Each structure stands twice: as C-alpha cells, then as structure tokens.
Amino acid sequence: MPGLEDRIFIKSKNSMKKLFAFLLLFKLSIMEASADPIKATINCTIHGFKKQANPNWLPGGLTLYQIKNGSAVKVDMQRPDAEGNFSYTVDVKEGIYFFSTPSKGGYFSHVLYLKGGEQKKLDFYDDYKSFVVDKPNAETKALQAWTIAFNKFVNATKKKPADSYSQYDELVKFASSFLKSNKTTNTYFNTWLADKTDTDVKYFRAANFFRFGRVNGRYDSSGVGQSFYQPLYDKKIINDARLLRSEHGMELLNYTFAYWKLKEGSTTEQLVANLFSPENAAEISNSSVKVAFLLYKMPGIREYEDFVKYVQPYKALFTTAEQKALYQKRYEELYLFAKGTPGYDFKLKDVNDKTYTLSSFKGKVVVIDMWAMWCAPCLAEKPVMEKIAQGYHDRNDIVFVGVSTDGLNRKEVWKGFVKKKGFTSIELLSNHTESIQKYYRIEGIPRFLVFDRQGKIVTVEAPMPSDPAFKKLLDQTLKTEERVTNL
C-alpha cells in the first residue's frame, strides 16, 4: 500500500494530468474560435473524359462539402471546363473537406484536410471514382486512411448483416490502433481526428440498426442484439460535443433519438416523422450540440408555427454572427409565409395566353403545382395530382393550377408538351427566377402550395400528392372554409 508521500505524489500527478488536459482543450478551443479564415484554393483536373464517344460530352459537376457542426455542409459545386479543369476558393482556418461524386451516388469517399492559405492540386480519374492529391499533408493522409478503412467496415456489414456485431468489435480495435499509429505534429488535428473516430464508431452502432440496408428485425431481436444496442440509451451520446467534428454527428443524433422512440413503442410512421423533427432538441442539454442540431433541422422546418415552437425558445443560444444570421434568415423566410398571410398575387398566362392572378380565384381554395418539363419527380406527381383534382370536379370552391418554371422563351415547346400530356388543370408558365418561385424562394421542385378562399396562405410546403397527407390537407382546408362561411 502506498505511503502518505506516495499517495500525495500520485494525487498531485493525477491533478497535473487533469490540469494539462484542461489547458490543452482550452488552448484548442481558443485556436478554433480566434483564428481568422484565410483563402485557400483547390485546383482540380478530371482526366480521361475526352475518350467518350460524344466529343461534346463533359462529366458532371463535383460538390465540395465541409464538416461543420456535426454534418457535411455544402460549400460549392463546380463543373469542369472543356479541358477538364475546375477550382474552388474557400475561406478556411483548418478543416476537413469532402467531395460528393456522381459516380459514388453522393457517398463521401474523397477527403482533404485544408489549411488557410494553402493551394492544393487534385487529379480525378474514371468519372471521379478515384483521385490523387499532389503532395498531401500528413493530416490528409491520415484522414484518407481512416475514411477508406471505415467505409470498408460499413460495406462489409451491408453485405453480411449477421456479422455486424463482430465487425463493430473489429472497428473498435482498429480505431484504437489507428490513432496510435497516425499521430501528426498538428496537435489540433490529432484531437479532431480522435473526436471524429470516436463519433464514427458510435455512429456505426446506431446506423447498423437504421442505415445499413435494414431497420432491424431478425438480426437484432436476440439477446445479443439487445445487449449490442444498450449503449445507445446513454444520454452522454447526445450531449457529447465531440460529435460536432464528424460528418456523421447529426446522423448519430437522429438514429439515437429514433432508437429511443422505437423502444417506447412508436409506430413506423411516427418513427420516420421523428427522424425529421426538431422537437428532440429539448432532450439535449449541451448548448453547442443543441444549436448544431437546430441548425441541421432548420432547413426542414416548413411552417412558421413549428419554428416558433421548436427553435425560437432557444434563440439566446445562437451566439456567433453566423448562427444569428442563419436563425434570422430562416425566421424571416417562414414569418413571411406564415399561415394566414396574404399570398403573392402572381400574374401569369396559360396555354391560350389568358392571364390569371391569384386574386382571380377569390372564393376558391387554390392548389398550385410548381413543376418543369425536365423534372422527373414533377412528372411522376402530375398524374396523381390530376386524379385527385378529378375527385373534386363537382365542386366549384377549389381549383388546381400548374405553374411550369421552364421559362417564357420555351413557351411554344411548353404549350405542345401540355397538349400532348393532356393536362386538365389550368396550366401557367413562368421564368424560373421570377414570380411565384422567386417570391416564395423555391429552390427545388416539385413544390405544392395551398391558399384559402381569401387568397391567404394555408401552406407553401404541402406534402406531395402521392402522400395521403396531401388529400387530407385539402379536405381539412375545405371543411375549415365551410365552417368560416357558415358563421
């Protein structure tokens, strides 16, 4: 048994270790917060595309993402010129960047560690399937090694789900040895890499239940399965700021919350809805993680009322200039389009050059379908919308309107397309940067909007017609309007 002096020495030594660890984390946080971004350039070339049969063919664009607040945030998308060259310029201190490649279906396989002021040269081959970084730094080498290895574990589990538990055990062992053998002279990066690998390993467990080709059943119902997922109940997972340093951080939160709900007895429908809900922020006590989670969920919040309910109570936690700007932007977007707000009184022409406005439909519930001739998902929803519209053909208090964003310069082509398809709804044409699309800041189509009989907004983000919730919304709107009329 140690003597008094030995015990004092051991206690003092442990205290010094804790103090050193605290000072290191403090130093790293100061570095992360105070360093000013400096421009860095990534010059890229894709090789081999000229071998295509069509001499005018060019490969698709390449999207650059950055790990930020626990997810992969889009930075920029560039397309190669006729020589296969393209480049990105970013403001950066230090950080991890990914390329989402068309050939990988959006899978993050190409990773780069970038520092402010650097100029990087990248060469891509085989339609972006592989790439080479000219003179990669030690950080990039370590990240590439981890990404390749991690993806192998994921793919192995997808192929043989029954081996997922043993794959997880192997991944834990690999992560431990990997960190020991991949230390760099960059202390800041070493801490980041340790945080990322820890999060990725936790993500592997959670995603094994929800993401890797199964939600599940027969592999996880055994006692071994129950034991394997037990750590997901630990609330430390959702309050661990280290998850902000992995592109899988927010997904880990999603799957953890979903697993809790599943074990509470939620239905599949409730479970799916919960995955996209910002209400789980209330469960998070760590302010940094809570804000990151809300920023992750805010683009999916479509109703002003939901923003007020789930985000506004935490407004004081948005402290940086960037966080405040993102909060305010989303608030203003939703406030402008809140339920009951007067709708934008557009002025557009149909296939016969007859002019329609929103106010010209006063007295009717107006359902607007934003679409385009080139948009496959739009055209897939069109027959469903037409069928639903036919179901209301004997009513004179609802009207269905299609608004094509193909552009006025394609008016004749659009007219022929509408005639050929035999659309029965009123069809109008707009430029994609004008009118309804510009006013409601619509970035993607199809998009469906509903207005009441007074031309006021019911929603500018209605469900797809193929979703049963769409018809329920229309029926509820008509019923509400009837009650108001009868008062």
ZAMI-784444 format. One record per residue (C-alpha): chain; x, y, z. Coordinates in Angstrom, 2 decimals. Layout:
<nodes>
@kette A, east X, north Y, up Z .
...
</nodes>
This chain:
<nodes>
@kette A, east 0.00, north 0.00, up 0.00 .
@kette A, east 1.49, north 3.42, up -0.94 .
@kette A, east 2.69, north 5.61, up 1.90 .
@kette A, east 1.37, north 9.10, up 2.58 .
@kette A, east 4.07, north 10.77, up 0.46 .
@kette A, east 3.40, north 8.34, up -2.40 .
@kette A, east -0.34, north 8.97, up -2.22 .
@kette A, east 0.26, north 12.74, up -2.24 .
@kette A, east 2.58, north 12.33, up -5.22 .
@kette A, east 0.07, north 10.15, up -7.12 .
@kette A, east -2.79, north 12.55, up -6.37 .
@kette A, east -0.65, north 15.51, up -7.40 .
@kette A, east 0.37, north 13.71, up -10.60 .
@kette A, east -3.26, north 12.93, up -11.49 .
@kette A, east -4.25, north 16.52, up -10.77 .
@kette A, east -1.48, north 17.76, up -13.05 .
@kette A, east -2.69, north 15.42, up -15.80 .
@kette A, east -6.24, north 16.77, up -15.48 .
@kette A, east -4.93, north 20.34, up -15.47 .
@kette A, east -2.80, north 19.67, up -18.54 .
@kette A, east -5.77, north 18.12, up -20.36 .
@kette A, east -7.96, north 21.07, up -19.46 .
@kette A, east -5.35, north 23.60, up -20.63 .
@kette A, east -4.89, north 21.69, up -23.89 .
@kette A, east -8.63, north 21.67, up -24.61 .
@kette A, east -8.82, north 25.35, up -23.63 .
@kette A, east -5.95, north 26.17, up -25.97 .
@kette A, east -7.55, north 24.24, up -28.82 .
@kette A, east -10.90, north 25.95, up -28.31 .
@kette A, east -9.21, north 29.36, up -28.33 .
@kette A, east -7.38, north 28.43, up -31.54 .
@kette A, east -10.62, north 27.28, up -33.12 .
@kette A, east -12.55, north 30.39, up -32.07 .
@kette A, east -9.96, north 33.14, up -32.63 .
@kette A, east -8.08, north 32.20, up -35.81 .
@kette A, east -9.23, north 34.22, up -38.80 .
@kette A, east -10.14, north 32.35, up -42.01 .
@kette A, east -7.69, north 32.70, up -44.90 .
@kette A, east -8.45, north 31.91, up -48.52 .
@kette A, east -7.33, north 28.52, up -49.77 .
@kette A, east -7.53, north 27.23, up -53.34 .
@kette A, east -8.24, north 23.73, up -54.63 .
@kette A, east -7.32, north 23.30, up -58.30 .
@kette A, east -8.77, north 20.17, up -59.88 .
@kette A, east -8.47, north 18.28, up -63.15 .
@kette A, east -10.51, north 15.31, up -64.28 .
@kette A, east -8.73, north 13.04, up -66.74 .
@kette A, east -9.97, north 10.69, up -69.42 .
@kette A, east -13.35, north 12.20, up -70.22 .
@kette A, east -12.31, north 13.06, up -73.79 .
@kette A, east -12.38, north 9.34, up -74.59 .
@kette A, east -16.18, north 9.40, up -74.55 .
@kette A, east -17.98, north 8.64, up -77.86 .
@kette A, east -19.58, north 12.08, up -77.83 .
@kette A, east -16.81, north 14.69, up -78.22 .
@kette A, east -19.02, north 17.36, up -76.63 .
@kette A, east -19.70, north 15.30, up -73.52 .
@kette A, east -18.49, north 16.71, up -70.22 .
@kette A, east -18.56, north 14.98, up -66.84 .
@kette A, east -21.00, north 16.19, up -64.20 .
@kette A, east -20.19, north 18.72, up -61.53 .
@kette A, east -18.40, north 17.98, up -58.28 .
@kette A, east -19.74, north 19.24, up -54.95 .
@kette A, east -17.41, north 20.27, up -52.15 .
@kette A, east -18.56, north 19.81, up -48.54 .
@kette A, east -17.05, north 20.80, up -45.23 .
@kette A, east -17.51, north 19.10, up -41.87 .
@kette A, east -19.28, north 21.70, up -39.80 .
@kette A, east -21.41, north 21.32, up -36.68 .
@kette A, east -21.61, north 17.56, up -36.99 .
@kette A, east -22.67, north 17.28, up -40.62 .
@kette A, east -21.38, north 17.74, up -44.16 .
@kette A, east -22.27, north 21.29, up -45.21 .
@kette A, east -22.23, north 22.19, up -48.91 .
@kette A, east -19.57, north 24.76, up -49.75 .
@kette A, east -19.60, north 24.93, up -53.54 .
@kette A, east -20.27, north 22.98, up -56.74 .
@kette A, east -18.12, north 23.34, up -59.84 .
@kette A, east -18.25, north 21.85, up -63.32 .
@kette A, east -15.13, north 21.15, up -65.40 .
@kette A, east -14.37, north 23.20, up -68.49 .
@kette A, east -13.61, north 21.68, up -71.89 .
@kette A, east -10.10, north 20.83, up -70.68 .
@kette A, east -11.38, north 19.13, up -67.55 .
@kette A, east -10.21, north 21.88, up -65.19 .
@kette A, east -12.14, north 23.45, up -62.33 .
@kette A, east -11.32, north 25.03, up -58.97 .
@kette A, east -12.69, north 26.09, up -55.59 .
@kette A, east -11.74, north 29.03, up -53.40 .
@kette A, east -12.73, north 28.81, up -49.74 .
@kette A, east -12.22, north 30.78, up -46.55 .
@kette A, east -10.74, north 28.39, up -44.02 .
@kette A, east -8.77, north 28.19, up -40.77 .
@kette A, east -8.27, north 24.43, up -40.66 .
@kette A, east -10.87, north 21.84, up -41.55 .
@kette A, east -12.00, north 18.62, up -43.19 .
@kette A, east -13.47, north 18.76, up -46.68 .
@kette A, east -15.20, north 16.06, up -48.72 .
@kette A, east -16.13, north 15.66, up -52.35 .
@kette A, east -19.50, north 14.16, up -53.19 .
@kette A, east -19.03, north 12.42, up -56.50 .
@kette A, east -21.72, north 11.50, up -59.07 .
@kette A, east -20.18, north 8.04, up -59.53 .
@kette A, east -20.42, north 7.36, up -55.81 .
@kette A, east -24.04, north 8.45, up -55.56 .
@kette A, east -23.22, north 11.19, up -53.08 .
@kette A, east -21.03, north 8.86, up -50.96 .
@kette A, east -18.23, north 10.76, up -49.19 .
@kette A, east -15.10, north 8.85, up -50.19 .
@kette A, east -12.65, north 11.60, up -51.18 .
@kette A, east -11.41, north 13.62, up -48.20 .
@kette A, east -9.00, north 16.51, up -47.83 .
@kette A, east -7.59, north 18.38, up -44.83 .
@kette A, east -7.24, north 22.02, up -45.78 .
@kette A, east -5.46, north 24.90, up -44.05 .
@kette A, east -5.84, north 28.61, up -44.70 .
@kette A, east -3.50, north 29.92, up -47.41 .
@kette A, east -2.88, north 26.51, up -48.99 .
@kette A, east -3.09, north 25.77, up -52.71 .
@kette A, east -3.93, north 22.16, up -53.44 .
@kette A, east -3.78, north 20.29, up -56.75 .
@kette A, east -6.13, north 17.32, up -57.20 .
@kette A, east -6.38, north 14.91, up -60.13 .
@kette A, east -9.54, north 12.82, up -60.67 .
@kette A, east -9.89, north 9.70, up -62.80 .
@kette A, east -12.62, north 7.32, up -64.05 .
@kette A, east -15.53, north 9.74, up -63.72 .
@kette A, east -14.35, north 10.84, up -60.23 .
@kette A, east -14.08, north 7.26, up -58.91 .
@kette A, east -10.51, north 7.84, up -57.81 .
@kette A, east -8.38, north 10.87, up -57.07 .
@kette A, east -4.81, north 11.82, up -56.22 .
@kette A, east -3.76, north 14.75, up -54.06 .
@kette A, east -0.46, north 16.30, up -55.11 .
@kette A, east 1.85, north 16.50, up -52.08 .
@kette A, east -0.81, north 15.64, up -49.49 .
@kette A, east -0.16, north 16.83, up -45.95 .
@kette A, east 0.06, north 14.31, up -43.11 .
@kette A, east -3.47, north 15.19, up -41.99 .
@kette A, east -4.95, north 14.34, up -45.40 .
@kette A, east -3.08, north 11.02, up -45.46 .
@kette A, east -4.45, north 10.08, up -42.05 .
@kette A, east -8.00, north 11.09, up -42.98 .
@kette A, east -7.88, north 9.15, up -46.24 .
@kette A, east -6.64, north 6.06, up -44.41 .
@kette A, east -9.45, north 6.31, up -41.84 .
@kette A, east -12.15, north 7.02, up -44.45 .
@kette A, east -11.13, north 4.08, up -46.63 .
@kette A, east -10.99, north 1.72, up -43.64 .
@kette A, east -14.27, north 2.93, up -42.16 .
@kette A, east -16.08, north 2.57, up -45.48 .
@kette A, east -14.78, north -0.99, up -45.77 .
@kette A, east -16.28, north -1.86, up -42.39 .
@kette A, east -19.60, north -0.30, up -43.44 .
@kette A, east -19.67, north -2.14, up -46.78 .
@kette A, east -18.78, north -5.44, up -45.13 .
@kette A, east -21.70, north -5.02, up -42.76 .
@kette A, east -24.09, north -4.20, up -45.58 .
@kette A, east -23.10, north -7.40, up -47.37 .
@kette A, east -23.33, north -9.61, up -44.28 .
@kette A, east -25.66, north -8.03, up -41.69 .
@kette A, east -25.34, north -11.09, up -39.44 .
@kette A, east -21.64, north -10.23, up -38.95 .
@kette A, east -22.34, north -6.66, up -37.82 .
@kette A, east -21.52, north -7.25, up -34.15 .
@kette A, east -18.13, north -8.81, up -34.90 .
@kette A, east -17.44, north -6.05, up -37.47 .
@kette A, east -18.13, north -3.47, up -34.77 .
@kette A, east -15.68, north -5.15, up -32.38 .
@kette A, east -13.05, north -5.16, up -35.12 .
@kette A, east -13.74, north -1.49, up -35.86 .
@kette A, east -13.22, north -0.55, up -32.18 .
@kette A, east -9.85, north -2.35, up -32.14 .
@kette A, east -8.84, north -0.83, up -35.44 .
@kette A, east -9.74, north 2.72, up -34.32 .
@kette A, east -7.58, north 2.36, up -31.20 .
@kette A, east -4.51, north 1.16, up -33.08 .
@kette A, east -5.14, north 3.61, up -35.93 .
@kette A, east -4.96, north 6.65, up -33.64 .
@kette A, east -1.72, north 5.44, up -32.06 .
@kette A, east -0.03, north 4.99, up -35.44 .
@kette A, east -1.37, north 8.13, up -37.13 .
@kette A, east -0.33, north 10.95, up -34.83 .
@kette A, east 0.90, north 14.05, up -36.62 .
@kette A, east 2.79, north 17.12, up -35.42 .
@kette A, east -0.51, north 19.01, up -35.57 .
@kette A, east -1.94, north 18.75, up -32.03 .
@kette A, east -5.16, north 20.46, up -33.07 .
@kette A, east -5.74, north 17.90, up -35.83 .
@kette A, east -4.83, north 14.95, up -33.59 .
@kette A, east -7.58, north 15.96, up -31.18 .
@kette A, east -10.02, north 16.44, up -34.06 .
@kette A, east -9.18, north 13.01, up -35.51 .
@kette A, east -9.66, north 11.34, up -32.11 .
@kette A, east -13.04, north 13.06, up -31.74 .
@kette A, east -14.07, north 12.07, up -35.26 .
@kette A, east -13.12, north 8.40, up -34.93 .
@kette A, east -14.91, north 8.17, up -31.58 .
@kette A, east -18.07, north 9.60, up -33.16 .
@kette A, east -17.79, north 7.42, up -36.27 .
@kette A, east -17.55, north 4.29, up -34.13 .
@kette A, east -20.68, north 5.28, up -32.18 .
@kette A, east -22.40, north 6.09, up -35.47 .
@kette A, east -21.56, north 2.61, up -36.76 .
@kette A, east -23.54, north 1.08, up -33.89 .
@kette A, east -26.58, north 3.34, up -34.32 .
@kette A, east -26.56, north 3.21, up -38.12 .
@kette A, east -26.28, north -0.57, up -38.02 .
@kette A, east -29.88, north -0.62, up -36.87 .
@kette A, east -31.28, north 2.04, up -39.21 .
@kette A, east -28.98, north 2.75, up -42.13 .
@kette A, east -27.00, north -0.19, up -43.39 .
@kette A, east -29.70, north -1.59, up -45.65 .
@kette A, east -32.08, north -2.65, up -42.88 .
@kette A, east -34.14, north -1.48, up -39.94 .
@kette A, east -33.99, north -4.33, up -37.77 .
@kette A, east -35.83, north -7.27, up -37.11 .
@kette A, east -34.38, north -10.59, up -37.47 .
@kette A, east -30.73, north -9.77, up -36.84 .
@kette A, east -31.29, north -7.66, up -33.73 .
@kette A, east -34.13, north -9.34, up -31.86 .
@kette A, east -31.85, north -11.74, up -29.99 .
@kette A, east -30.40, north -11.15, up -26.54 .
@kette A, east -27.07, north -10.39, up -28.18 .
@kette A, east -28.72, north -7.69, up -30.28 .
@kette A, east -30.39, north -6.09, up -27.28 .
@kette A, east -27.07, north -6.00, up -25.46 .
@kette A, east -25.31, north -4.55, up -28.51 .
@kette A, east -27.65, north -1.55, up -28.72 .
@kette A, east -27.89, north -0.91, up -24.97 .
@kette A, east -25.19, north 1.85, up -25.06 .
@kette A, east -27.49, north 3.93, up -27.28 .
@kette A, east -29.57, north 4.68, up -24.17 .
@kette A, east -26.67, north 6.61, up -22.65 .
@kette A, east -27.65, north 10.30, up -22.71 .
@kette A, east -23.98, north 11.24, up -22.83 .
@kette A, east -24.13, north 10.44, up -26.56 .
@kette A, east -26.48, north 13.31, up -27.37 .
@kette A, east -24.54, north 15.79, up -25.21 .
@kette A, east -21.03, north 14.99, up -26.42 .
@kette A, east -19.57, north 17.98, up -28.27 .
@kette A, east -17.05, north 15.69, up -29.96 .
@kette A, east -19.75, north 14.58, up -32.39 .
@kette A, east -19.58, north 18.05, up -33.97 .
@kette A, east -16.28, north 17.02, up -35.56 .
@kette A, east -17.66, north 14.24, up -37.72 .
@kette A, east -19.90, north 14.34, up -40.77 .
@kette A, east -21.86, north 11.57, up -39.03 .
@kette A, east -22.55, north 13.57, up -35.86 .
@kette A, east -26.07, north 14.74, up -36.60 .
@kette A, east -26.98, north 11.38, up -38.14 .
@kette A, east -25.83, north 9.77, up -34.91 .
@kette A, east -28.25, north 12.01, up -33.01 .
@kette A, east -31.07, north 11.18, up -35.42 .
@kette A, east -30.61, north 7.44, up -35.07 .
@kette A, east -30.16, north 7.60, up -31.30 .
@kette A, east -33.41, north 9.53, up -30.86 .
@kette A, east -35.14, north 7.17, up -33.28 .
@kette A, east -33.98, north 4.14, up -31.33 .
@kette A, east -35.38, north 5.63, up -28.12 .
@kette A, east -38.72, north 6.24, up -29.83 .
@kette A, east -38.77, north 2.77, up -31.31 .
@kette A, east -38.28, north 1.17, up -27.91 .
@kette A, east -41.04, north 3.38, up -26.49 .
@kette A, east -43.42, north 1.66, up -28.89 .
@kette A, east -43.67, north 4.24, up -31.66 .
@kette A, east -45.15, north 3.12, up -34.97 .
@kette A, east -43.05, north 3.15, up -38.13 .
@kette A, east -44.89, north 6.27, up -39.31 .
@kette A, east -44.19, north 8.06, up -36.02 .
@kette A, east -40.59, north 6.91, up -36.15 .
@kette A, east -40.00, north 8.33, up -39.62 .
@kette A, east -41.66, north 11.61, up -38.65 .
@kette A, east -39.50, north 11.81, up -35.55 .
@kette A, east -36.31, north 11.45, up -37.58 .
@kette A, east -37.08, north 14.77, up -39.23 .
@kette A, east -38.44, north 16.55, up -36.18 .
@kette A, east -36.58, north 19.35, up -34.36 .
@kette A, east -38.51, north 18.61, up -31.16 .
@kette A, east -35.68, north 16.35, up -29.96 .
@kette A, east -33.58, north 19.46, up -29.27 .
@kette A, east -35.33, north 19.65, up -25.89 .
@kette A, east -33.54, north 16.44, up -24.89 .
@kette A, east -30.08, north 17.97, up -25.49 .
@kette A, east -28.52, north 19.85, up -22.56 .
@kette A, east -25.21, north 20.77, up -24.21 .
@kette A, east -25.68, north 24.22, up -25.79 .
@kette A, east -23.21, north 23.69, up -28.65 .
@kette A, east -24.81, north 20.39, up -29.64 .
@kette A, east -28.34, north 21.80, up -29.27 .
@kette A, east -27.57, north 24.73, up -31.60 .
@kette A, east -25.86, north 22.45, up -34.13 .
@kette A, east -28.86, north 20.12, up -34.09 .
@kette A, east -31.30, north 23.01, up -34.61 .
@kette A, east -29.19, north 24.41, up -37.46 .
@kette A, east -29.28, north 20.93, up -39.00 .
@kette A, east -33.06, north 20.75, up -38.67 .
@kette A, east -33.97, north 24.33, up -39.60 .
@kette A, east -33.95, north 23.84, up -43.40 .
@kette A, east -36.55, north 21.10, up -42.94 .
@kette A, east -38.88, north 23.29, up -40.88 .
@kette A, east -41.54, north 24.40, up -43.35 .
@kette A, east -44.08, north 26.08, up -41.09 .
@kette A, east -43.64, north 29.29, up -39.12 .
@kette A, east -45.59, north 27.79, up -36.25 .
@kette A, east -43.11, north 24.92, up -35.96 .
@kette A, east -40.20, north 27.36, up -35.92 .
@kette A, east -41.80, north 29.30, up -33.08 .
@kette A, east -42.47, north 26.09, up -31.17 .
@kette A, east -39.19, north 24.24, up -31.63 .
@kette A, east -36.47, north 26.81, up -32.39 .
@kette A, east -37.46, north 30.22, up -31.06 .
@kette A, east -37.28, north 29.17, up -27.37 .
@kette A, east -33.52, north 28.65, up -27.82 .
@kette A, east -32.79, north 31.89, up -29.67 .
@kette A, east -30.38, north 33.07, up -26.95 .
@kette A, east -28.12, north 30.07, up -27.64 .
@kette A, east -27.36, north 31.28, up -31.18 .
@kette A, east -24.35, north 33.39, up -30.21 .
@kette A, east -21.96, north 33.65, up -33.19 .
@kette A, east -22.56, north 36.04, up -36.07 .
@kette A, east -23.05, north 33.12, up -38.46 .
@kette A, east -25.53, north 31.36, up -36.16 .
@kette A, east -27.52, north 34.54, up -35.64 .
@kette A, east -27.63, north 35.21, up -39.37 .
@kette A, east -28.87, north 31.68, up -40.16 .
@kette A, east -31.50, north 31.90, up -37.41 .
@kette A, east -32.75, north 35.29, up -38.63 .
@kette A, east -32.79, north 34.23, up -42.27 .
@kette A, east -34.95, north 31.18, up -41.58 .
@kette A, east -37.21, north 33.14, up -39.23 .
@kette A, east -37.87, north 35.81, up -41.85 .
@kette A, east -38.46, north 33.22, up -44.59 .
@kette A, east -41.06, north 31.42, up -42.50 .
@kette A, east -42.63, north 34.55, up -40.99 .
@kette A, east -43.28, north 35.95, up -44.46 .
@kette A, east -45.05, north 32.73, up -45.43 .
@kette A, east -46.88, north 32.00, up -42.18 .
@kette A, east -50.36, north 30.54, up -42.31 .
@kette A, east -52.96, north 33.28, up -42.78 .
@kette A, east -50.55, north 35.66, up -44.55 .
@kette A, east -51.88, north 37.11, up -47.84 .
@kette A, east -50.50, north 35.15, up -50.79 .
@kette A, east -48.43, north 36.66, up -53.59 .
@kette A, east -50.77, north 37.89, up -56.33 .
@kette A, east -48.98, north 36.45, up -59.35 .
@kette A, east -49.83, north 37.38, up -62.93 .
@kette A, east -49.18, north 34.57, up -65.44 .
@kette A, east -50.56, north 33.35, up -68.77 .
@kette A, east -51.97, north 29.96, up -69.72 .
@kette A, east -51.60, north 27.94, up -72.95 .
@kette A, east -54.18, north 30.21, up -74.64 .
@kette A, east -52.41, north 33.38, up -73.45 .
@kette A, east -55.20, north 34.10, up -70.98 .
@kette A, east -53.91, north 35.93, up -67.88 .
@kette A, east -54.58, north 34.59, up -64.39 .
@kette A, east -53.81, north 36.04, up -60.97 .
@kette A, east -54.23, north 34.60, up -57.50 .
@kette A, east -56.95, north 37.17, up -56.82 .
@kette A, east -58.84, north 35.97, up -59.92 .
@kette A, east -59.54, north 32.75, up -57.98 .
@kette A, east -61.01, north 34.50, up -54.96 .
@kette A, east -63.73, north 32.39, up -53.39 .
@kette A, east -61.91, north 29.15, up -54.22 .
@kette A, east -59.27, north 27.11, up -52.43 .
@kette A, east -56.24, north 27.29, up -54.75 .
@kette A, east -53.81, north 24.39, up -55.14 .
@kette A, east -50.61, north 25.23, up -57.04 .
@kette A, east -48.23, north 22.66, up -58.50 .
@kette A, east -44.77, north 24.03, up -59.33 .
@kette A, east -43.16, north 21.86, up -61.99 .
@kette A, east -41.00, north 21.76, up -65.15 .
@kette A, east -40.80, north 19.60, up -68.26 .
@kette A, east -37.29, north 18.40, up -67.35 .
@kette A, east -38.22, north 17.44, up -63.77 .
@kette A, east -38.83, north 13.67, up -63.48 .
@kette A, east -40.23, north 13.80, up -59.91 .
@kette A, east -42.59, north 16.57, up -61.03 .
@kette A, east -43.91, north 14.49, up -63.91 .
@kette A, east -44.30, north 11.49, up -61.63 .
@kette A, east -46.60, north 13.52, up -59.35 .
@kette A, east -48.62, north 15.06, up -62.19 .
@kette A, east -50.93, north 12.06, up -62.84 .
@kette A, east -51.56, north 11.74, up -59.10 .
@kette A, east -52.47, north 15.41, up -58.88 .
@kette A, east -54.76, north 15.09, up -61.91 .
@kette A, east -56.55, north 12.12, up -60.34 .
@kette A, east -57.05, north 13.98, up -57.07 .
@kette A, east -58.35, north 17.01, up -58.96 .
@kette A, east -60.88, north 14.81, up -60.76 .
@kette A, east -62.20, north 13.77, up -57.37 .
@kette A, east -63.28, north 17.39, up -56.75 .
@kette A, east -64.69, north 18.03, up -60.24 .
@kette A, east -68.22, north 18.54, up -58.91 .
@kette A, east -67.11, north 21.32, up -56.55 .
@kette A, east -66.78, north 24.96, up -57.56 .
@kette A, east -64.82, north 26.04, up -54.47 .
@kette A, east -61.43, north 24.51, up -55.31 .
@kette A, east -59.14, north 24.95, up -58.31 .
@kette A, east -55.93, north 23.18, up -59.35 .
@kette A, east -53.23, north 25.22, up -61.09 .
@kette A, east -49.96, north 24.04, up -62.60 .
@kette A, east -47.12, north 26.55, up -62.88 .
@kette A, east -44.25, north 25.49, up -65.13 .
@kette A, east -40.89, north 27.13, up -64.47 .
@kette A, east -39.47, north 26.19, up -67.88 .
@kette A, east -39.21, north 29.84, up -68.93 .
@kette A, east -41.07, north 32.12, up -71.30 .
@kette A, east -38.52, north 31.51, up -74.05 .
@kette A, east -39.79, north 27.89, up -74.21 .
@kette A, east -43.44, north 28.88, up -74.41 .
@kette A, east -44.22, north 27.05, up -77.65 .
@kette A, east -42.43, north 23.87, up -76.53 .
@kette A, east -44.30, north 24.05, up -73.21 .
@kette A, east -47.65, north 24.51, up -74.95 .
@kette A, east -47.03, north 21.43, up -77.09 .
@kette A, east -45.94, north 19.44, up -74.05 .
@kette A, east -49.08, north 20.34, up -72.07 .
@kette A, east -51.30, north 19.50, up -75.03 .
@kette A, east -49.52, north 16.18, up -75.63 .
@kette A, east -49.82, north 15.18, up -71.96 .
@kette A, east -53.49, north 16.18, up -71.87 .
@kette A, east -53.28, north 18.00, up -68.53 .
@kette A, east -56.75, north 19.08, up -67.40 .
@kette A, east -55.73, north 21.62, up -64.75 .
@kette A, east -55.14, north 25.27, up -65.56 .
@kette A, east -51.51, north 25.44, up -66.71 .
@kette A, east -49.43, north 28.63, up -66.45 .
@kette A, east -45.87, north 29.46, up -67.48 .
@kette A, east -43.18, north 31.42, up -65.64 .
@kette A, east -39.46, north 32.07, up -65.76 .
@kette A, east -37.72, north 30.04, up -63.06 .
@kette A, east -36.21, north 33.17, up -61.45 .
@kette A, east -39.43, north 35.15, up -61.34 .
@kette A, east -42.97, north 35.29, up -59.98 .
@kette A, east -44.04, north 32.58, up -57.52 .
@kette A, east -40.70, north 30.79, up -57.46 .
@kette A, east -38.79, north 33.98, up -56.65 .
@kette A, east -41.29, north 35.30, up -54.11 .
@kette A, east -41.50, north 32.07, up -52.12 .
@kette A, east -37.76, north 31.39, up -52.54 .
@kette A, east -38.41, north 27.98, up -54.05 .
@kette A, east -35.10, north 26.26, up -54.69 .
@kette A, east -36.38, north 22.82, up -55.64 .
@kette A, east -39.37, north 21.35, up -57.43 .
@kette A, east -41.88, north 19.80, up -57.37 .
@kette A, east -43.40, north 22.11, up -54.80 .
@kette A, east -47.06, north 22.39, up -53.83 .
@kette A, east -48.79, north 25.43, up -52.35 .
@kette A, east -52.31, north 25.81, up -50.96 .
@kette A, east -54.29, north 29.03, up -50.43 .
@kette A, east -57.69, north 29.58, up -48.83 .
@kette A, east -60.71, north 31.26, up -50.43 .
@kette A, east -59.44, north 34.70, up -49.45 .
@kette A, east -56.07, north 34.14, up -51.10 .
@kette A, east -54.30, north 33.64, up -47.78 .
@kette A, east -51.60, north 31.06, up -47.24 .
@kette A, east -52.60, north 27.65, up -45.91 .
@kette A, east -49.13, north 26.27, up -46.65 .
@kette A, east -46.38, north 26.91, up -49.19 .
@kette A, east -44.84, north 23.50, up -48.44 .
@kette A, east -47.66, north 20.98, up -48.86 .
@kette A, east -46.97, north 17.22, up -48.96 .
@kette A, east -46.58, north 15.53, up -52.33 .
@kette A, east -49.90, north 14.44, up -53.92 .
@kette A, east -48.67, north 10.84, up -53.64 .
@kette A, east -48.59, north 11.31, up -49.86 .
@kette A, east -52.04, north 10.59, up -48.29 .
@kette A, east -51.46, north 13.69, up -46.14 .
@kette A, east -51.94, north 15.85, up -49.25 .
@kette A, east -55.60, north 14.96, up -49.78 .
@kette A, east -56.22, north 15.11, up -46.03 .
@kette A, east -54.89, north 18.68, up -46.10 .
@kette A, east -57.22, north 19.66, up -48.95 .
@kette A, east -60.26, north 18.10, up -47.26 .
@kette A, east -59.42, north 19.79, up -43.97 .
@kette A, east -58.95, north 23.16, up -45.71 .
@kette A, east -62.31, north 22.87, up -47.48 .
@kette A, east -64.00, north 21.86, up -44.24 .
@kette A, east -62.46, north 24.81, up -42.39 .
@kette A, east -63.52, north 27.18, up -45.13 .
@kette A, east -67.08, north 25.85, up -44.99 .
@kette A, east -67.23, north 26.45, up -41.23 .
@kette A, east -65.96, north 30.01, up -41.66 .
@kette A, east -68.54, north 30.67, up -44.40 .
@kette A, east -71.37, north 29.38, up -42.23 .
@kette A, east -70.51, north 31.53, up -39.23 .
</nodes>
